[in-house]
Amino acid sequence: MCSPTAFMVISTIAAMAQSYMATKAQNKQAEAQAEAANKAASYDYQTLAEQRGEVDEQAAADKLQRQLQTRREHGRITVAMGEAGVGGNSAMRVMNNAIIQGSYDTSIIEANRAAKARQINREMGSVHARAEGRVNIAKSQTISPGMGALRLGFAGISGGASGYTMGKSMFGGNTMDVKGLDDSAKLGRDWRQTNW
């Protein structure tokens, strides 16, 4: 037969084991959350870097096309002026306007590229902030070794107390026996007999 002390020891060990496993599982989950946040941020950074590269490539291609278009316009104007035998300030003004328009268009393409690059940089900052927030949340859910030991101790005390109480009530506590009932029954009869 088990004694209350044996129940106390068993309950203490069980409660401490449960507390240890719960702490270990919570820390493992928090670590996994932080790792997942870092991986997600890494993928987001890669995606944004690819977008930035595509924006730069597209802007370079657009600028090249516009520069080629400006040279073609310049060439057409030169040929037209040569065939017409036109010269002077008005012809030079037409050529300069074509060059200026080409430069203006190229500047617009570059300004658009820079705006998109700034937007991507802001998105990268947002990715960083989100990842940092997720990692901080995961860190806050981690149980420190000191707190884990404290929880373990309290679980042991609580488990031991409940185990001892259970063991005492099952095996070492007061039990009601038949003799006690018989004595109460006699008292009840005796009381009736005296009042009759």
C-alpha positions in Angstrom: 0.0 0.0 0.0 1.3 3.5 -0.8 1.8 6.1 1.9 1.0 9.8 1.6 4.7 10.5 1.3 5.0 8.3 -1.8 2.0 10.1 -3.4 3.7 13.4 -2.6 7.0 12.3 -4.2 5.2 11.0 -7.3 3.1 14.1 -7.7 6.1 16.3 -7.2 8.1 14.5 -9.9 5.1 14.5 -12.3 4.4 18.2 -11.8 8.0 19.2 -12.2 8.3 17.1 -15.4 5.2 18.7 -16.8 6.5 22.2 -16.0 9.9 21.4 -17.5 8.3 20.1 -20.7 5.9 23.0 -21.0 8.8 25.5 -20.6 10.9 23.7 -23.1 8.0 23.5 -25.6 7.2 27.2 -25.2 10.9 28.2 -25.7 11.1 26.0 -28.8 8.0 27.5 -30.2 9.3 31.1 -29.6 12.6 30.2 -31.3 10.7 28.8 -34.3 8.6 31.9 -34.5 11.7 34.1 -34.5 13.4 31.9 -37.1 10.2 32.0 -39.3 10.1 35.9 -39.0 13.8 36.1 -40.1 13.2 33.7 -43.1 10.1 35.7 -44.1 12.1 38.9 -44.0 14.9 37.4 -46.0 12.5 36.3 -48.7 10.8 39.7 -48.7 14.3 41.4 -49.1 15.1 39.1 -52.0 11.8 39.9 -53.7 12.3 43.7 -53.2 16.0 43.5 -54.4 14.7 41.7 -57.6 12.1 44.4 -58.1 14.7 47.1 -57.7 16.9 45.4 -60.3 14.0 45.1 -62.7 13.1 48.8 -62.2 16.8 49.8 -62.8 16.9 47.6 -65.9 13.6 49.0 -67.3 14.7 52.6 -66.7 18.1 51.9 -68.4 16.3 50.4 -71.4 13.8 53.3 -71.6 16.6 55.9 -71.4 18.5 54.1 -74.2 15.4 53.9 -76.4 14.7 57.6 -75.8 18.4 58.5 -76.6 18.2 56.5 -79.8 14.9 58.2 -80.7 16.5 61.6 -80.1 19.4 60.7 -82.4 17.0 59.5 -85.1 15.1 62.8 -84.9 18.3 64.8 -85.0 19.3 62.8 -88.1 16.0 63.3 -89.8 16.0 67.0 -89.1 19.6 67.3 -90.5 18.6 65.4 -93.6 15.5 67.5 -94.1 17.4 70.7 -93.7 20.1 69.6 -96.1 17.5 68.6 -98.8 15.6 71.8 -98.3 18.7 73.9 -98.3 17.6 75.5 -95.1 20.0 76.8 -92.5 20.2 79.5 -89.9 18.8 80.0 -86.4 15.4 78.5 -87.0 16.8 75.2 -88.2 19.2 75.1 -85.2 16.3 75.9 -82.9 14.4 72.8 -84.3 17.4 70.6 -83.7 18.0 72.0 -80.2 14.3 71.5 -79.3 14.6 67.8 -80.3 17.7 67.4 -78.2 16.2 69.2 -75.2 13.0 67.2 -75.5 15.0 64.0 -75.5 17.0 65.1 -72.5 13.8 66.1 -70.7 12.2 62.7 -71.4 15.4 60.9 -70.2 15.3 63.0 -67.0 11.7 62.0 -66.4 12.6 58.3 -66.8 15.4 58.7 -64.3 13.1 60.6 -61.8 10.6 57.8 -62.1 13.3 55.2 -61.5 14.5 57.1 -58.4 10.9 57.4 -57.1 10.4 53.7 -57.5 13.8 53.0 -55.8 12.8 55.1 -52.8 9.5 53.3 -52.6 11.3 49.9 -52.6 13.7 51.2 -49.9 10.6 52.2 -47.8 9.2 48.8 -48.3 12.5 47.3 -47.2 12.4 49.4 -44.1 8.9 48.2 -43.4 10.0 44.5 -43.9 12.8 45.1 -41.4 10.4 46.7 -38.8 7.9 43.9 -39.2 10.6 41.2 -38.8 12.1 43.0 -35.8 8.6 43.2 -34.2 7.9 39.5 -34.8 11.3 38.5 -33.4 10.8 40.7 -30.3 7.4 39.1 -29.7 9.0 35.7 -30.0 11.7 36.7 -27.5 9.1 38.0 -25.1 7.5 34.6 -25.1 10.7 32.8 -24.2 11.0 31.7 -20.6 14.4 32.5 -19.1 16.3 29.8 -17.2 15.7 31.6 -13.9 12.0 31.8 -14.5 11.9 28.2 -15.7 13.6 27.1 -12.5 11.2 29.2 -10.4 8.2 27.6 -12.3 9.7 24.2 -11.8 10.1 24.8 -8.0 6.5 26.0 -7.7 5.2 23.1 -9.7 7.1 20.7 -7.5 5.7 22.3 -4.3 2.2 22.4 -5.6 2.4 18.9 -7.0 3.9 17.6 -3.7 1.2 19.3 -1.6 -1.6 17.9 -3.7 0.0 14.5 -3.8 0.4 14.4 -0.1 -3.2 15.5 0.5 -4.5 12.9 -1.9 -2.4 10.2 -0.4 -3.4 11.1 3.1 -7.1 11.1 2.2 -6.8 7.7 0.4 -4.5 5.8 2.7 -3.8 7.6 5.9 -6.8 9.8 6.7 -9.8 9.2 9.0 -12.2 6.7 7.7 -15.7 6.0 8.9 -16.1 2.5 10.2 -19.1 0.5 11.0 -18.5 0.5 14.7 -18.8 4.3 14.7 -22.2 4.0 13.1 -23.3 1.4 15.5 -22.4 3.6 18.5 -24.3 6.5 16.9 -27.2 4.2 16.4 -27.1 3.1 20.1 -27.0 6.7 21.2 -30.0 7.4 19.1 -32.0 4.4 20.6 -30.9 5.3 24.1 -32.1 8.8 23.6 -35.4 7.6 22.4 -35.7 5.2 25.3 -35.1 8.0 27.8 -37.7 10.2 26.3 -40.4 7.5 26.1 
